[in-house]
Amino acid sequence: MAMISAEPDALAANATGSLVRFCSSHWMQFLLVVVLSILIYVPTLNFGFVYDDDAQVLQNPLLNSWRSLPTFFTHQS
């Protein structure tokens, strides 16, 4: 009875080929772009408001309720 053993080089080449096919799929490319985009902007979550942001965002009575959301699209500010 002969034992069939795969050569390490052949296994590495097969694994590399599978990895290349996996990474070249469209959804993997899309996922890579999304993850990189998120990682780039994660540090900005620690930034504070600047200039008039306090008055425009924190002290704006229209932003206290979801009921005023349609007015953002129907009325000019």
C-alpha positions as CSV (number, residue, x, y, z in Angstrom):
1,M,0.0,0.0,0.0
2,A,1.5,3.3,-1.1
3,M,1.1,6.4,0.9
4,I,0.3,9.5,-1.1
5,S,1.9,12.5,0.5
6,A,1.5,16.0,-0.9
7,E,4.6,18.0,-1.2
8,P,4.8,21.1,1.0
9,D,5.5,23.3,-2.0
10,A,2.4,22.0,-3.8
11,L,0.3,22.6,-0.6
12,A,1.6,26.2,-0.3
13,A,1.0,26.9,-3.9
14,N,-2.6,25.6,-3.6
15,A,-3.2,27.6,-0.4
16,T,-1.8,30.7,-2.0
17,G,-4.0,30.3,-5.1
18,S,-7.1,29.8,-2.9
19,L,-6.2,32.9,-0.9
20,V,-5.7,35.0,-4.1
21,R,-9.1,33.8,-5.5
22,F,-10.8,34.6,-2.1
23,C,-9.3,38.1,-1.9
24,S,-10.0,38.9,-5.5
25,S,-13.8,38.4,-5.1
26,H,-15.8,41.5,-5.4
27,W,-17.4,41.3,-1.9
28,M,-14.0,41.0,-0.3
29,Q,-12.8,44.1,-2.1
30,F,-15.9,45.9,-1.0
31,L,-15.3,44.8,2.6
32,L,-11.7,45.9,2.5
33,V,-12.7,49.4,1.3
34,V,-15.4,49.7,4.0
35,V,-13.0,48.5,6.8
36,L,-10.2,50.8,5.7
37,S,-12.6,53.8,5.5
38,I,-13.9,53.1,9.0
39,L,-10.4,52.7,10.4
40,I,-9.2,56.0,8.8
41,Y,-12.0,58.0,10.6
42,V,-12.1,56.2,14.0
43,P,-9.6,58.7,15.6
44,T,-12.0,61.6,14.8
45,L,-14.5,60.2,17.3
46,N,-12.3,61.8,20.0
47,F,-12.4,65.2,18.5
48,G,-14.5,67.9,20.0
49,F,-16.8,70.5,18.4
50,V,-15.3,73.6,16.9
51,Y,-16.5,77.2,16.3
52,D,-20.3,77.4,16.3
53,D,-21.0,73.7,16.7
54,D,-22.3,74.0,20.3
55,A,-24.9,76.5,19.2
56,Q,-25.8,74.7,16.0
57,V,-26.0,71.2,17.4
58,L,-26.2,71.1,21.2
59,Q,-28.4,74.1,21.7
60,N,-30.7,73.6,18.7
61,P,-34.3,72.9,19.8
62,L,-35.1,71.2,16.5
63,L,-32.6,68.5,17.3
64,N,-34.3,67.5,20.6
65,S,-37.0,65.4,18.9
66,W,-37.4,63.1,15.9
67,R,-40.7,64.8,15.1
68,S,-38.9,67.7,13.6
69,L,-36.9,65.5,11.1
70,P,-39.4,66.1,8.2
71,T,-39.0,69.8,8.5
72,F,-35.3,69.5,7.6
73,F,-36.4,68.3,4.1
74,T,-39.4,70.6,3.6
75,H,-38.5,74.0,5.0
76,Q,-35.6,76.3,4.3
77,S,-33.5,77.1,7.4
